[in-house]
Every structure is written in structure tokens, then in C-alpha cells.
Amino acid sequence: MKIRFLSAICFSFLLSASLYAQEPLSSDLTQQIEKIAAQIKDNPDAAEDGFNELLKGKNKKNASLLAAIGKAYLDNGKTDIAKEYAEDARKADSKNGASYVLNGDIALSVKDVGTACGYYEQAILFDENCFEAYYKYANAYIGVNPQLSVNMLLKLKEKHPDELRVDRELANAYYQMGSYSKAKQVFDEYMKKGQPDVQDYSRYSMLLYLNKDYAQSLEMVNKGLSMEADNHLLKRLKMYDLYETKAYAEGIQASDVFFADPSNPDYVYMDYLYRARLYAANNEIDKAMVEFDKAMKADDANVHPEIAKEASEAMQKVQNYPEAIRLYKQYLDEMKDKAEVTDLFMFGRLYYMAAGALSAAAADTTQAEAPVVAAVDTIQMKAYLIEADTIFAQVAERVPNNYLGNFWRARTNAMLDPETTQGLAKPYYEKALAVLEQNPKASKNILIECESYLGYYYFVKEEYEQSKVYWEKILAIDPENATAKQALEGLQP
């Protein structure tokens, strides 16, 4: 989703307005057409007279000129007149590609892509050097069937290997297909051989960013900004790339430059999200939360659950667990049925960590405050632990062959029963251990934690022989384990 969104705001490969094939019209004629075309809307009669004057004498049968005039009318919304000129151009020279290109443009103006591309193919059939037809065909299909765009551009590249601009359009087609590495590869060629402008640096740096080549993207961004310091896209990418390369302080400075105009309508949710990330990474959490909130409100048409999740992580960083829990619940609500079991597990851990923080705070409370604070904290801590246990139970149910659900239920219940008088954690450590013992690569530390609890549980219950079983299992894993050695010594008759 993120990538597609970025494509809309940052990476729009548009066809150049100039024609790439040999220009059949002189620069003088082209200038005259442009001058007359400027009158089409406000003074159509004068425009008609002007064009008729151009078409006198030897120009009367000039198919390229007729097509160019038709294009001028099409660009000004005069489709019917454009059609007349397209037909006149075809009659003047049925093998001139210009009339077919104009007919294709007319069809494309009413979104008839199939008909338009049929005309562009006819233009290529009559004139394989009609570069404009290749590019317009490719551009027409880019959002419909990008593979057809690629095929046409590769055909052009094969016939005209020195036509450098084809790489720019190929990059766009590959990008639309999701082939970012291929898009980067062909644009690499253009950047090496061509004469890139600011737009090229913008496109290339965006491709590099999407390909996760953040350092190289930043290098291209800086080259582009040296040519146009106020380029909005490049300033955006600089902020993004600096975050991705962990240059957080510099990234915040870049974000200040990017957000210098608060009334700019081109800010999008990703901009605020990256600024929030920069602040959070720089331990400026209060500022980060302001930006997270802006990011959540910036896109009314879509929901972006990752924002709430990242905001929750920022709150965890400063141990504001109530707010972290609220934001994580928002994330899960927004994810709906797309939430994975790992998301549920992390939610349970949040409640567990919140209880642990209260436990630690209670231990640090002064004696004068202790009675009131301890009572409040004990109630809240128990509530957190009960919620954690409920969530970990769901994890265990969804992935019964994984130890994590029961293991964290065990830890949670151990905190609810710190003296092990009730043995609340026992069944869950046993279940976790049963799964772990089937895995030869299981963590030794986790195995030892399970066995230590069970060894201690049976010791408290004065079932010493059973207690020995678990301490001996620990020594089999870790022969130098001091706790197990001490426990076994204490169990000697």
C-alpha cells in the first residue's frame, strides 16, 4: 500500500511534450502554428483564417502540417474539427504516420485506449521511425497493461538502440509492473549516457528509494537540489532518505525545510509519518506524537494502521503503557481480519510490560506513599495481567504447535502468583516445555526458565523427588548452572 501511494505522489513518469522522432515541420512553421493556436478559444475565426493561410500553395497537401493543426484544435477541446484535419492529413498522404497519431490522440481523449493504440500501431507500420507513436502507445497502456508498454518500448529500443529517452519510459513501465530492480537498471543506463535534468534526478532518486538504495538516492537528491533548490519532491525524498540512512538530526533539519510553508497543499500523510519517525528516533517523543496525529488525519480517504502501530511503539519507548495500549488497540481495530497472530502476541506483551512497569514502580515507592500507591497499582497490575493472559491464551489456541502462547501465559501467571503458592504458571510452563522439548534447536535459556519454575514449584510443594527431575534436566543442558547445583545440594538427605 505504501509503495503504491508513493507512486501517486512522487513518481509520475510522464511523456515529454516534445516529439522524439525527426520533426517533419520546420521550426518556423511550428512557431506559427503555436501562435495561431493561441487564438482558437477566444477568436476561432481568426485562428481558422490563420491556419487556412498556412495551408496555401505547396502546404495544402502537407500531411504533417494538417495533423499538427488538428492536434492544436484537439488540445483546445475542438474534437470534431480535429477529426476533420486528421482525415485531410490521411487523404494527403496515407503513409504518413502523423494522421494516425492524431487519430490515436482523438480516441485517447475519450479514453478509448484500444482504438487509440490501434492507430498508433498503424503509424508505426507506415513509419517505423515515428517515435511519438511508440511512446504514446506505451503511455496509453501503462495503467492498463504495462507489459504491452514494455513490449513496445523494447521494440523501439531494438530498432533504435541510440534512442536514450526510451529508458526513461521503460523505467516507468517496469515500475508499474512492480519490477523496481528492472526499472532502476534501465534508468541507470539513461543517467550514465544522457544529460539528466532535475526531473530525471527526481525520477531516478525515487526509483532508488523504492529499491531501498537510500544512500544512492540521497546522493541523486542532492545533485537534483543543486540544480533546483526548491524542488518539492526532492526535498521530500531528502527527508525520507536521511531517516532511512539513520541521519536523524540532519533529517529533522531537512523536514524543517520541507515543512517551511504550512499552507502547502501537497503535504501527504507519509510526510508527517516520516517526520514523526525522525523525532521518535531522535528521542523527541512529544514532537513525534504531534506528527503521528497529523499523519492519521492527513488522508481521509484511506486508513493507514501502521501509523497507530508506530505511535504505540514511540509510547512504549517512554514507558507510557496506557497510551501505547490504546494506540495498539487502534492499530488492531484498523487491521481487522488482516491482523496476524504476531500482532496479537505483541498486544499481549504490551499488557505484560505495563504490569511489569507498575511492579517496578511500586518497588521504588517511598514508604510514606506505599500504602495508597501499592493498593492502586496492585489493582491495575492485576487487570493488565488478566488481559495479557486472555490474549496469550488466544495466541496459544491459534498456534498450538508454537510454545510462545503458553510460555507467556506462564510468565503472566507467575507474576500473578509471585510466591508460587498457587502454582498458577505450572500448567503453562508444562505445555510450553512439551513443545520446546520436541525442538532440538530450542533456546537453552527458555528451557531452563521452564524447568527452573517447575523445579521450584515441586520444591515448595515438598515433592522433592519430582523437583530433582527438573534441576537435573537443567544440569544436562548447562552443567555449570549455579542455581540448579545449589538446589540439588539443598535436596540431599
N, C-alpha and C positions, 0 to 999 in steps of 0.2 A: 504493500500500500504506500509506504513511504516513497519508494522509488518512483512509482507511477505519479505520485503527487509532485515530486521534484521535476519530473519530466514536463509537467504542465507549467510550472512556474519558472524553471531555469533553463530548459533545454529544448528550444524550438528551432529545429533546422528548417529554415525557410528557403525557398528557391530565390536566387538572386533575381532582381528585376531586369537585369541586362540579359541579352541573348548570348548564348555561348557559341552558336555556330557563326560561320562567316556572315557578316552583316550585308545583306543584298542591297540595302539602301545607303545612299551617301549620307554623310553627317549633315549636309545642308538640307536634304530632304527630311531627315529625321527631325531636325530643329523646326522646320516649317510645319510639319505635322503636329508637333507638340504645341506650337504657338496657336495654330488654328483650333486644335482640340480644346484649348482653354476656354473657347467661346461656346462650346456645344451646349452647355446648360443655360447660360444667360442670354446667348444670342445665336440660336440654332440656325437662323437663316444666313447669318454672316459666316458661320462655320461651313455650311453647305456650299456657299459661294466660294469660299477659300479652297475647299477640297476639290471642287469642280475645276477651279483654275489650275490646281496642281496636276490634274489628270488630263490636261490638254496635250495634244501632239503625241509625241512618242511615249508619254507616260500612260496613255489611255489603256494600253494592254499590259501595263506593268503589274503583274500578279502580286509581287511583294508589296508594292505601294498600296494596291487595293486592300490587301489583307491588313496592312498597318493602319489604314484609315478605319477599316471595320473594327479593329481592336480598340481604336480610340473611342468609337461610339459604344462599344461594349463596356469599356471602363467607365463610361458615363451613364450606364444604365439604359442605353438605347439598343436593346437586343434585336428588335425587328430590323433596324437599319443595318446592324452588324451582320445579320444573316444575308441581307441583300449584297453587301460588299463581299462576303465570303463566297457567294455564288458567282459574282462577277469575277473574282480572282480565279476561281476554278475554271471558268469558261475561258479566261485569258490564257491560262497555262495549267492544264490538268495534271501536269507532272511536277508542279511547284509545290513543295511541302507547306508553304505559308498558308494557303487556303484551308488545308486540312487541320493545321494547328489552330487556326481561328475557329473553325467549326468545333474542334475539341474544347476550346475555351468557352464557347457558347453553351455547349452541353454541360460543361462543368459548372457554369454559373447557375444552373438549375439542379445541381447535384446529381446529374446523370453520369456517374463515373464510368460505367461500362461503355456507353456511347462515346464519351469523350476519349477514352483510351483507344477505342476502335479508330477514331480519327487520327490520334497521334501515331498509331501503328501504320496507318496509310501514309502519313507524312514521311515516316522513316522508310517505308517501302519505296517511295519515289525519290527520296533523298536521304541516304544513309548518313550524311553529314549534318542533318538537321538536329543539332544537339538539343535545341529547345524542346523538340518533341520527346526525346529520351527523358529529359529532366521532368517535363510536365507529366508524362506517363507515370514516372516513378513517384512523383509527389501526389498524384491523384490516388494511387493505390496505397500510399504509406500507412493510412489509418484503417484500410480495409483488408489488404492482403500484402503485407510488407515483403513477402517472399517474391511476389511478382515485381515489386520495385527493385529488389536486389538483382533479379534475373535481367531486367532491362539495363540496369546500370553496369552490370558485368559485361553485357553485350557491347555497350558503349566503350567500356574500358578495353575490351579485347580489340575493337576496331581502331580505337584512338588511345593508345597507351600513354601518350603525352598530354592528354587532357586531364590536368591536375584536379580541376574542380569536382570531377566525378567522385573523388574520395570523400569530399565533404558530404555529398548526398548519400553515398554508400554508408557512411558512418551513421547517418540518420536512420536509414532503413534497417541496418543491423541493430541499432538501438531499439527501434520499435519492436523488433523481434525478441528483445531481451538478450541479444548476443553482445554484451558490453565489451568483452575482450576483442571480438572481431571489429567492433565499431572503433575501439581505440587503435587497433592495428592499422586500419586504413586511414584514420585521421593522422596517425604518426607519419605516414608517407607524405601527406599533404603538408604537414608542418615542416618537414625536412626540405621538401623541394619547392614549395610555394612561397608566396610572400604574405604571411598571415597578417591580418588586421585585428582590430580589437574584437570584432565579432568572432573571429576564428579562435582567439585566445579564450574568449568566453565559452565557446562550444567545447574546445579541447579540454580546458580545465574542468568543465562539468563532467565530461566523459571520464577523466582521470579520477575525479571524486567518486563517481558511481562505480568505478572499477577498484575503489579503495586504494588508489595510489595517491594518498593525501599529500605527501611531501612534494611529489612532482606536480600535483595540481596546484599547490601553493606557489610553486616556482612560476608556473604559467600565469596564475592570477596576478602575481607581482609584475610580470612583464606586460600584461594587459593594462594594469593600473598605471604603469609608467607612460602608456600611450593615452589613457583616458582616466584620469584620477577619480572621476565622479561616476564611474560605471556602476550601476546599481547591482547587477548580477555579480560582477567581480568582487564588490565589497561584501556581498552576502557570502560568496564562496570563501573569501579570506577568513571570515569569522568561523565558518564551518571547518575549514581545513586546520586552522590554528587549534580548535578544540580537539580534532582528531589526532593531531600531532603532539598533543599534551602541552602546548604553549598557552597555558590558561590565562596568565596575566596579560600577555600580548593579545590574546583572543578577546579579552574584556575590552581592551583599548579599541580593537577593531570593531567590536559591537557598538561602542560609543559613537564611532564614526558612522557606522551603518545606520544607527537609530538617531542620527543628529536631527532629522526632520520628523517630529512625532505625528505630523499630519499626512505623511506619505501613505497613499492608499495601497501600495504594493508590498506591504509587510504581510507575511503569512505565518501560520501557526508554527512552522518549522523554525522560523527566525527567532521567535520568542523561546521556543524549546531549546535551541542551541545556546541562546544567551543564558537561560536558566542552568543548562549543563555547565557552562563556563563558570558561573557564580558558585554552583554547588561544588565543582572540582576545586575551586579556589577557597573553599570553606566560608563563603559568604552566603549562608543559607537563607537568611531573611530576604536578601535581594533575589535569590534563586526562586523562592516561593512566589514572589510577586510576578516573576516572568512565567512560571508554571501556570499561574492563574490566567495570565494573558493568553498563553498558548491554548488553554482549554476553551477560552471564549472566542478565539480568533476564527474558527471555522464552524459556522452554524450548520452547514450542510452535512458534515460528517462527524463521526465520533472517533477519537484517537485514544484508545485505552492506555497506550504506552505513556502518555503524559502523566496520568494519575499514578501509574506504577513508579515512574522515575521520581515524582514528587514524594511518594511514600518512602522511597529509598533515601531521599535527602533528609526527611524527617527522622528516619532511623539513625542517620549519621549523627544527629544531635540528641538521640535517645528521647525524642518526643513521640513515644509509642502510641498514645491515644490518637494523635493526628496521623501517624503512619498507618495505623489500623484503618482509620476512616478512609484514607486515600486508597489503600489497597483493596478495601471492600468496593470502593467506587470502580476501581480497575476490573475486579471480577464481575461486577454488575454489567459493565460495558462490554466485557468479553462474551458474556452469556455462555452459550454452549461451546464456544471456541476455547474456553479456559481449559488448560491441561492439568493433569494431576500434579505436576510440579508447581503450578501456580497455587493449587490448594495446599500443598505441603508448605510452601513459603508463607502462606497466610497463617497456618498453624504455628509456624516458628515465630512469627511476629508476636502472637499472643504469649507464647512461651518466653520470649525475650522481654516482653513487657512485665511479666510476672517476676522474672529474674532481676530486672531493674528495681522493682519495688522491694524485693528481698534485700538487695544490696543497700538500698537507701535506708531501709529500716535498721540495718546493722550499723549505719553511720549516724543515726539519730541520737541527739543528746538525751541524757537520762530524763531531763525535765519534760522534754517533748514526747518521750517514748510512749506513755500510755495512750494518748489520743491518736498520735500518728500511727502507732502499731495497729490499733483497732481498725482504723480506716484502711490502712494498707493491706491488712490481712484479708479483709472482705473483698477488696478489689483484686488482690493477687489470686485469691481462690476463684473469683469469677473469670479471670484471664486463663487460669489453668484448666478450668472446666471447659471453656470454649476451645482451648488448644486440644484437649483430649478428644472432644467431639470431632474436630477437624481431622486429627490424625487417625481417628477410627475410620473416617471416610476414605482416607488415603489407603489404609490397610485393606479395606474392603475392595477398593478399585484395583489395587495391585497386590494381591495376596502372596505372590512369589517374591516380593521385594521386602526386605527387612525394615525399611525406613519407617513405615507407618507404625508398626508395633514398637520399634525401638524408641521413637519419640513419644509414644504413649507411655512407655516405661519411664522415660526421663520426667515426663509431666507428672505422672502419678507418684514418682519418687519425691518430687518437690511438694506434692500434696501430703505426703506421709514421710516427713524428713527423718523421723526416728525409726522408720521401718517397723513400727508396731503393728500396723495393719497389713503390711505386705501388698499394698495396692499395686506396686510396679511388677510384682513377681510374674503374673501370667503373661505380661507383655514382653519382659526380658526373655522368658522361656520361648515364646513364639518367635521373637527376633533371632534368638540363638539357634533355634531349629533350622531357620533359613540360612543363617550365616555358616553353620557347620557343613552345609552342603556345597559351599563355595570355597574351593582351595585358595582363592585369591582374596578372601575376606580380610578386612582390616584387623590386624592384631589388637590394636587399641580398643576397637569396638567389641571384639570378642572378650577381651579382658574386662571391659566395663560390665558386660552382661554377667560374666562368671563371678566377678567381684561382688556384685549386688546379691546374686543367688547364694554365694558362699556366706556372705554376711547375714542374709535372711535366715538361713538354716542355723547359723550360729546363735542369732537372737532367739530362735525357737528351741534352742538347745538340742537340735538334731545334728550332733557333731559329726557323725559318720558321713551324712549327706553333705555337710559343709565341706569336709575334707575333699570330696569328689571335685568340687569346683576349684578349690585352691590348687589342687594337683593339676587340673586342666590348665590353669594359668601358668604353672611352672613348666608344663610341657611346651607352652608357646614361648614363654620368657623365663628361662631358668634362673635369671638373676632378679626376678621381681621381688622387691623387698617386702611388700605388703603380704604377698602370698606366703613367703618364708616365715614372716612373723606370725601370721595366722596359724600356720601348721605347727609352729613351735608351741603356741598357746594351746593347741588342741592335743598336745602329747599328754598321756596319762601320768 
